Amino acid sequence: MWVRGRPQDNSDCGVMFSRGIRFFSQLCTQRYEMIGELLGREQHDIALLQEVWSEKDFLFLKRKLSSSHPYTHYFKSGVFGSGLAVFSKHRIQDALLYKYSLNGYPYMLHQGDWFGGKAVGLVIVDIFGLKAHVYVTHLHAEYSRAQDEYLPHRMVQSWELLQFVRHTSCGADLVVLGGDLNMHPQDLGNRLLRSHTGLRDCYTETDTFDGCEDGHTLIAANHFSKKQDLIPFEKGIRIDYILMKGSQKVSMKCESLSTTKGPVADKPYPYSDHEALTAELALLHSEDSRQHGSSNGEDSHTGMASKCLEHILTKTFISFLDLDTVIYLAVYGIVTGLPVFIQNILNCVPKTKEAFMGLERHGGK
């Protein structure tokens, strides 16, 4: 993901999914070289990268972009690292990482989500005198739409993500979140995130769009994508996002959004298995925003949150309990408590059998 802009006017944000694991990924070195050339050429204000698993690759990009993006941050987490990296034209004033508490299983070695330590990273950036809170994240993969055993994991991660954004974005003039959410636009976790934070989807808000059909970021035409990941959506799916929100001081408007479209010109392969997103965001001061009819997202926040909570109430049949606590504890408890529950049942079996035998002996007497 990346953002590009002009002082007091526009800002351009880009989200790039580099997805390169040294010695395992195809054409890893060549693709990082291509990514570095692209970022240096396009001159985005902020670039958000995911799956930069090797710090050596991060340092390569840092050297290559030292003149165009002098401010950088690499978020370390898990065994391999979170894979999250930020490159910025503007000074990074502070940074913070939150690692999700529920994140796959360590014995699923071939998937690697647990070892990656999925997380959300925050950088606070001064953009033309405005305090910008920029978030980059990567949620747990879905793997199977029909048999999604990791749905509870993503639900917990979505809940922790929205709480993290809510509690760390206070006082921000503008908020931008980009990354691979691994959720379709209407999935419950996605709607929860937007409804509880007031963040708006750049794809639905943009004036102009240039990219893959329906904004898809995982497409069959991509050389590195796995066709089984698209079932039953053969044309593609949209699981990567740039979300935005303004404030009382400044409003945000997405003037354009674009994606890469598979193979790069003069190359037989693309940058990554996911298509990169680029958003051009207009920053309008309060007086200008009223004239242009722009919104900071708060007007529709209440209504959307109400509809989302209504959906949850219908699904769970809970109406008198604290929904915040119920949703979090229910999902977290099911996933983490189920093995303990099963173990307790197994422990009870011999004790129950012994009790019945004792009753039988007592009755016989």
Secondary structure, DSSP 8 states (H G I E B T S, - for coil): -EEE--TTSEEEEEEEEEEE-TTTSTTHHHHHHHHHHHHHHHT-SEEEEEEE--HHHHHHHHHHTTTT--EEEEE--TTT---EEEEESS-EEEEEEEE-S----TT-TTT-HHHHT-EEEEEEEEETTEEEEEEEEE----S-SSS-TTHHHHHHHHHHHHHHHHHH-TT-SEEEEEEE--S-TTSHHHHHHHHHH--EEHHHH-SEEESSGGG-SB-TT-TTS-GGGGTT-TT-B--EEEEEE--SSEEEEEEEEEE--SS-TT-SS-S-SS--EEEEEEEEEHHHHHHHT---SHHHHHHHHHHHHHHHHHHH---SS-HHHHHHHHHHHHHHHHHHHHHHHHHHHHHHHHHHHHHHHHHH-
